[in-house]
Amino acid sequence: MPAIGDLPTLPEVRVWRPTEEEFRDFHSYLRKIQPEAHTDGISLIQPPSSWKPPFQIDTSKLRFETRVQKINELFERFVIRVRFLTCLRELHDSLGSPLTHLPSLGGEEIDLYRLHRAVTSRGGYERVCAEKQWGPVARALHYEGHNHAAGSLRTCYQKLLLAYEQLPDEKKRAMRDEKEERVNERLKREGISTGSLMSARAALPPGKKGAAATAVAVAERSNAEVDGGEIFIAYEPPVAGTEHCEVCKSGGDHKKMILCDRCNCGFHCYCLSPPLSAVPAGDWLCVDCMSERFGFGSGGRYTFEKYTRTAHAFKRVFFDHLLGKRKRGEVLSDMAVPPEDVEWQFWNAVSRPANPLSTLYGSDLDSLDVGSGFPRPPPPGSAPAPFGGAARAYAGHAWNVNNIGGKSLLSELGVCISGMVVPWIYFGMLFSAFCWHVEDHLCHSVNYMHWGADKTWYGVPAVDSFKFEAAMREAAPELFEHEQGLLYRMVTMVPPSELLERGVRVTHVRQPAGTFIVTWPGAYHAGFSHGLNCAESTNFAAEDWLPWGAKAVAQMMAAPGSRVLCFNHEELLCRLASAAVAHTPTAAVAIAAAAATAAAAAAAATAGAIASATSTTATTTTTAPTCASAVSLYTLTWLQPEVRRMVEGERTQRERVLSELGIPLA
């Protein structure tokens, strides 16, 4: 196994260990640790030793949907690389030096796309030469052990890539836009929506795929038999010589046929638009695969038993050199691998886009469909759940994730939002990844690991969020140009080393079974599993979240369409204000009542009839008595400024609308 010395050293997040007394109240404990804990972005909470909730899902009857994650494309998309090579080939054709083959180093073809990125991210050819950075460039491309790698890469870059680097940005953009337009014209002409062919192919049963087969197995060797039966069926490529052209439908003239490197469909070079004179060097994608938007497609529906066998087999195949040959009849189980090795191998797979590696993830499973791992408390007014004594105690426990979201500020919405109030279940296997993201509405989240292998988490404190977003755009500019709203789609894993180089603080922790991870508002986080495991998570909103909720709305308004909000933030503020008024009739919350009046008046305004409303300004006080309800003094200290801000915003908006319509202000 390769050395692990190139993993960056990241600061470990603090581990919080509440006492039995502190562990009785979830929200009070988080309020206590928040001033220190939120600076890590994420927090690991180790429950007291007495915490042993029973796992409630009946796995013998469990079936769930999975998603295929292409680990090797989480950072560098295959489509982006092929688009780059297409532009590079056309440039060399125009210069009279066709790119007929790719140079090799150490017996492998040099990845020109990654070489171009490694050099341009360091300031370009001239700067890399001046600062003698060809050694780091060679290491970035994993040529550490090759003699004269730095010199060979420099020669290759000068010969094949320097001309492209020196093109004006406008020319490069025009070349990329031309490819995009060509793809869109073809799709429009044939009435094909983006990605529809690939989706249709993936839905075909294995026996009917033929030339449209695509390798989406978890590993090339994952078809190995386990105890006499196949545990995972991979799609097989077509037999050589049986391909047919997708344009003319003919199966002849195979020497002039090119196969798409993703879907394996065949095309005669002269049937393409524009036609090719010969099979090009390097990777090539058909127009349908070139236009497909990257995402996690369906991996099929699995029983728990089948998913367990698949997870154990994949991990064993990946690390089989550590174990030797398995005895016939031996039952597969999770294997112990040093966590540092797993972490190194994950980022190694992410950073080697030319080596396909996919895994299956049972993610975002609604606990109302598959069940909750915790004893679920019965609805109010219903008969007690038929649990034993221990399970009944856990059903009402404050740290049961079923009780967290619904007992936070989100409870005032009165609706069960899947994933925010209603928990989601996650079944992971080796390398199953949750990519960089912040929570919807910048909420808190809590994740409990019921059982299984560890998860590695990375966090970025909220104070570094803008720096993180800038680093993401700088590390993967082509991705952000190609995929709108990339930060919100949870499909990208930029390595921590790339973020550290750009001054972003990244924290690190491994979550074992039986522990909680809390993510704080505005904190980006990501991670992956070390093997088969099961976790359950939900969002919640503590009082200190209120300003972050307003910030989430402002971000959405500044970039419409980038992210869909799950609920109306102003409605939540009005509901909280109404609850405060009902239980705390003081002058301090009269402003909250005014906000409700202002919001109602603004909602009643239409294009044909503008309704104006006046808000009674109440005399505010610096203190307010503690509420007898959930709306406490602590809540009011966060609620009052947000309500004032909402009132002023509504007033400003009404005044602007009235002014535009020429209606005098009241």
N, C-alpha and C positions, 0 to 999 in steps of 0.2 A: 504494500500500500504506500502511496506517496507520502512524503513528509507533511506534517500539519503546521509547520512553522509559519506559513503565510496567512493563517487566520488572524485577523486584527484583534488586538486586545481591547475589549469593551468593558466599561464600568458595569459591575453587577448592580441590579436594583436591590434596594433594601428588602429584607424579608420581615414581615410583621407577624408577631405571634400574640394574638389577644389572649387574655386570661379568660377563665370560665365566665366570670362576671361580665367582662367587656364583650364576650361573644354572644351575649343574649340579645343585643340590639345592633342590627346591621348598620343602620343609618347613623346612629350615635357614634359607633366606632369609626366609621369612615370620616365623620365630621371631626373626630379627634385627630386622626393621622393626616388629614388632608393638607395642612400647611407644609409638612415635610414631604409627604409621599408624592404629591402631584408633580414635584420637580423631577421625578424619575420618568414621568410619562405613563409607566405601568407599575403595578405593585403586586408582589406575591404575598399572599396571606396564608399562613399555616394555622389551621384550626387547632384547638386543644386536643389532647390525645383521646378524649372521650367521644369525639365526633366520628361516628361510624354509621352514616345513613345507609339503609339497605337499598340495593339497586332494584327498581321496580319494573323495568321493561322485560316482558317475556320474550327472550331472544329466540325461542323455539318457533314462534309464530311471526317473527319480525321479517318484513320485506321493505326495502327502501331503494330509492333512486340514487344513482351515483353519477359523478361527473369525471370526465377524463381531463387530467391536467398534464399538459406538455411541459415538463420541467425545464427542458433545454430551450424553450422559447419564452420563458417568463421574463427574461431581460432583453434578449435580442430575437426579434421575430424573424422567422424564416422568410416570410413575404417581403419584409423590408430589405433583407440581404439580397434576395433575387432581384428586386427592383433596382437596387444599386448596381448589381452586376449587369443588368440589362442596359442601364445608362452608360456604364463603363465600356461595354462592348460596342455600343453605337458610337461613342466618342472615338474609340480606336479605329472603327471602320471609316469614320469621316477623316481621320488623320492618315489613312492609307496603311495602317499596321493592324490588321484584324487580330483579335484576341482568340486564337485558335486552340490554345491550351493554357492551363494554369500552372505556374511554377510550383515546385515542391521543395520541401525542406524536411530532412529526416524521414523520408519515405512517405510523407503526407502532403497533400496539396495545401498551399498557403491560403488561408482565408483572407481574401483581399478586402472584404468588407470590414472585418475586425482590425486588420492592419491599418486601414484608412481611419477608423475610429480612434485607434490607439494613438496615432500620430496627430490627428487634428485636435483631439482632446488635450494634447500637450502643447498646443500652440502652432502646429503645422511643421512641415518639413524643415524649413530654415531654422526654426527655434530648436527643434529636436537635435539637429546637427550641431548647432552652436553650443547647446547645453549638454551635449553628449548623453542624450537620453535613449539611445537605441538599445542599451542593455535593459532598462525598464520596459521598453516596448516589447522586447523578446520575451521577458518574463510574463508580461500581460497576455501574450499569445501562447504561453506554456511551452516555450522553447528553452527552458533553463539549462537542460543537460546537453544541448547541441553546441558543438564547436562552431565558432564563427557565425552564430545565428544572427547577431546584431548586424554584422556586415552584409550578410545575405539579405536580410530584411530591408536594409537601406538600399541596396542595389535594386531589389524588386520594387520598392516604392518609387524610386527615381525613374525606373523604366516604365512602370505600368500605372502608377497612381498620381504622380506629381502633376501631370497635365490636367487631370480631373480636379485636383485640389486648387489649381491656379485659375480654373474657370470662375467667372463672376458668379456670385450667389444667385443673381437673377437668371443666368443661363442654366444653372443646375436645377433651380425651381421649375423653369420652363420645361426641362427634359422630364422631370418627374410628373409635372402636370399633363404633359403630352401622353405619358403612359396611362395616367388615371383617366384621361378623356377617351383614349382608345378603348380601355376596358369598359367604361360606362357606355360608349356608343355600341359596342358589341352586345352588351347585356340588354340595352334598350331595344336594339334591332331584333334580338331573339326573344324579347319578352321575359327575360330571366332576372329575378330579383337577386340581390347580392347574397351569396352563400347558399342559395336554394339548392343548387346541384349537389354540393357537398352534404347538405342536410339530408337530401333524398338518398344519396348513396349510403350514408351512415345508417339509414333506416332499413336498408335492404337486408334480408337474411344472408348469412355468409355464403350459402350456395349459389346466390343469384348476383353476386357482385361482379364476377368476371373481371373485366379490365378496369372497373371502377373501384377495385379493392384498395384499401389503404391500411398501412400498418399503424394501428393504434393500440397495440398490445402494451402491457406494462413493461415488457422487455423482450428482446428477440428470443430469449431462451425460455420464455414463460409458458410455452406449450408443453413443457415437460410433464410427464404423467406422475400423478401422486397417488400411491396405493391403487394403481390400476385404472384410475379415471382422470380425465382431463379436468384441471381445476380452472383453466382460463383459456378461452379460444381466441386466438389472434387472427386477424384478417390476413389472408395469404395473398401475395402479389400474383399477377397472372403468369401463366407458364410462358416462357420465352417462345416467341414465334406465333402465339395465338392472339396477339393484340390486334385491334382494328382501329381505324382512324375515326375519331368522333365527328369529323366534318363530312367526309365523303362516304363513311361507313364501309370502306373497303379494307380488307385484311391483307392486301398485297403490298409489295414494294417496302419491305421491312427495313431495308438499309436506309431509306429516306424517312423513317418514322422516328419521332422523338417522344419520349414518355415524360409526363409530368412527374416531377420529383416528390409530389405530395399525394395525388390521387391515383397515380400510375395509369391514367388514361393516355391513349396513343393519338398522335397527330402527325400526318405527313408534313414535312417541312414546307412543301409547296402549297398545302391547303391552308396554311396560316395567313392571317392578315395583319401586317404585311408578311409575305412569304420569306422563308429563310433559305439561303443558298446551301447551308450545311448545318449539321447538328452543332450547336454552340458549346463552347467550353463552360464548365461549371454547372451550377444548379439552374434549372429552368422550370417555371410554373405555367400552367395553362391559364387562360383568361379568367376562368371561374375561381380557381384557387388564388390567383393574384388579387382578386377583389374581395375575398372573404375576410370578414372582420374577426379578429382573434378573440377567442373566448373559450370557455370550458364546456365542451359538448357533452351530450348524454353518454354515460358509460353503461347504461342498462340498469335493469332492476335486479337486485340481489337479495337472496336470503342472508340472514346473519351468518349461517354456517358457511355458505359459499364465499362470502366476503372475507371471513376469518381465514379460510384455507388460502384464498388468493393473497391476502396480506402476508401471511407467514411464508408462502412459497416465494413471493417476490423478494422479500427481505433475505431469504436464504439464498436465492439465486444471485442476488446482488453481492452478498458477502460470503459466497460459498468457499472462497479461498481461505477463509478463517476456520472452516469447520471440517473440510474434507468430505468424503463421500458419505451420504446418509444410508443407513441400513434399510433394507427392504422391509416395509411394514411399519417403519418408525413413524409415529404420529407427529406431524409438524406442529411446532409451537413457536412462540416468539423467542428469538435468540438474543442473547446479550452481546451488544457491540459497544465499545467505548463511545460515550457521547461525542467526544471530540472528533472521532473518526466519522460518525454520522454527519456531524455539522460540516466537516471539510468536504465530504463526498457530495452533500447537497449543493454547496456553492460551486463545487467543481462541475457538477452537472449543469447548473444554471449558466456557468460561464463557458460552456462548450456547446454552442448551438448546433454544431454539425453532427453531434452524437445524439440521436433521438432517444428520449427516455420519458415515458409517461407513467402516471400513477392514477389510482382511482380514489375519489373522495366522496363520502356520503355526507354532504354539507347542507346546511340550511334546511334541515328536516323539521317541519312543524311538530311540536310536541303534542298538539291536539290530534295529529294523525298517527304518529308512531309511538306516542306515550312519553311520559317524563321519567327520567331516571330517579327522581325523588318521589316519595309519596305525595300525591297531589291533594291539597285540601279540598273538601267538598264545597260547592257553591253555597253562598249564604242562604239560610232557610231550608236547606236540604238535609236529608238524613245523614248522620255521621258515616264516614267511609268505613268499609269493613276491614280496617287495618288492625294488626296486633298492637300491643302497647307501645313498643319501640317505634314502629312505623307511624303510629298516630302522633307521637311526640315530634317526629321529624316533619310530618305534614304541616304542622303549624309553626315550625321553627323559622326564626327571622332570616336565617342564611339559606333556606330552601329557595332556589332561584324562582320558583313559582310565586313566591311571596314578595319578591324584591321590586320588580317593575311596577306591579299593581299597587304597591304601597308607597311609591315615590310620588313626586309631583305629577307624573303622567297619569295617576289614578283619576285626576280631575277630568280627564278627557272622556271617561265613561265608555271607552271602546277598547276592545282587545286587539291591539295591533300586533300581528305576527312578527316575531323577532325582536320587538321592542318591549311589549308587555307580556306576550306569550313566548316562552323560551323556545329556542331552536336546539336540536340535537345534532351532534357531529360524530361520525364514525370515520376515523382516519387510519392510514397505513403509512409505511415508510415514505417520507418525502411529501405526503399530502400537505399542501401549503395554503395558508391564508395570506394573501399578498398585502402590500402596503395600503393602508386606508385609515380614515377616521370614521367614527360612528355617525350614523344618520343624526342630523340636528346637533352634531358635536356632543352627543350625550355621553354619560358614563356607560360602561359595560362591565359585566361580571361574568367570568367563565370558570366553571367548576369541572375538574377532571374526575370523572367517576372511577375509571380504572384504565389500566393499560400502560403503554410506553410513554415516556416523557414527551413534552412539546418544548421546543426552543422558541422563545419570544424575543423580539426586538422592539424597543420603544424609542420614540423621539418626543421629548417634552414639548408641550404646547408652545413654550416660548421660542422654540426653534422651528415652528411649523412653516413660517414663510421661507426660512433658509432651506428647509427640507424640500419644499415645492420647487424652489429655484434650482437646487441641486439635482432633483429628478429631471427637470427640463434640460439641464446642462449635460447630464449623464446619458440621456436618451432623447436627443432632439428630434430624431426621425420618428420616434414613436409618437411624440406629442403632435408632430405635424400630421401624421397619418391617422391617429385615433383621437377624436375629440372627446373631452371629458375623461381622459385617461386616469386622472388621479382618483376618480370616483367609481371606477369599474372593477377594482380589486383583481387585476390580472397582471400586475407587474411587480417583479422583485428586483429592485436595484440592490446590489451587494452593499453591506455596511461599509466596506473599504472605500467604495465610490463616494459614499456620503461623508465619511471621515475626511477624505481628501479635500472636500469642499466646506469643511468647518462645521458640519452638523454633529451635534451630540447624539450618539446612539447608545442606548442601554441594552442590557442583555440579561436573561434569566432562563433557567430550565424549570418547567412546571411538572412536578411529579403527580402521580395519582393522589387524590384526597386533598388537593389544595385549590385555592382560588387565585385567579388573576383579575385585578381590577384595572381597567384603563380609564384614564382621567380625561375630562373634556378637552377637545382640541389636540389630543396626542395621537400622532400617527403610530401604527403598530403593525407588525407582520410576524410570521413564524412558520414552523413546519413540525410535523410529527416524526418521531423516531421509530415508530412501529404501530401496530394495532392499538387503538385506544378509543375511548368514548368520552365526550365532553358535552356540557350543556351550558348555554349562555343566554343572557337577556340584557337589554338596555334598562337603564333607570335614570332618573333625573333628580339629583339632590339640589338643595337650595342654591349652592354656588354655581350650578349649571345655568341659571337664568340668563346672565349676560352672554353666555356662549350660545344659547338658543337664539337670541337676537342676532348674534354675529352670523350664525348659520343662514338665517333668513336674508341678511344683507349680502352674503356671498352668493346665494341663489339668485337674488335680484340683479346682482352685478353681472352674472353669467347665466342668463336664462337657458334652460334646457340642459345645463350641465349636471344637475342633480334634482331629483323629484323629492319634495318634502313629504313626510308621512302624515303630518297633521298641521293644523293652522296654529302658529305660535301665538298670535294675538288672541285667538279663541281661548287658548290655555291660560294666558294672562288674565283674561276677563273672568274665566271660571275660578281661578285662584283668588281674584279680587272679590268675587261674589261670596266665595266661601269665607274669606277673611271678614267681610262685612257682616255675614250672618252670625259669626261667632265672636267678632271683636268690633262692636259698634263704637269706634273711637275716631277722633279727628284724623288720626294718622292714616287710616285706610279710606277716608272719604275720597281721596284722590283716586283710589282704585275704582270706586263707584263712578267717578267722573270719567274714567277711562272706558268703562263699560258703556256709558252714555255716548261718548265720542265715537266709539267703534260702531255702535248700533246706528248712529246718525250717518256715518260715512258709508255703511253698507246699504242704507236706504236710498242713497243718492243714485240717480240714473241719468242717462244722457238727456232725457226729456224734462226731468224735474229734479232740480238740485235742492236737497233738503239741508238746511243749515241747523246747527244745534249749538247751544252754548253750554259751557261747562262751568259749574259753580266751583270756584276756587276756595278750598277750605284751608283754614289755618292749620299748618302742620305742627306736630310736636316732635321732639327729639327722641322720645321713648314711647313705647306702647306696652300695655300689659300682656302677659303671656296668654295665648289663646287656650281655651279648653279643648280645642280640636287639634287636627293635624297642622293647621296653620298657626305656627308658633311665632314667638318673638323673633327667633332666628330666621324663620322664613320671611317675616315682614322686612327684616333688614335688607334682604336681597330683592324682595318683591317690589317695595316702594320705588326705588330708582328706576326699575324697568317699566313700571306703570307710568311714572312721570314721563319717561322717554317716549312711551307709546302715545300718551296724550298729546305731547308736543308734536310728534310726527303726524298724528291724525289732524291736528289743527293746521299744521303747515300745509298738508296735502289738500285740505278743504279750501284753504285760502288761495292756493295756487289754482285749483279748478275753478273757483268762483271768479278769480281774476281773469283767467283765460276766457270765460264766458261773458265777461263784462258785467257781472252781478256785483253790486256794491257790497262790501263786507258789512256784516251786522255790527 
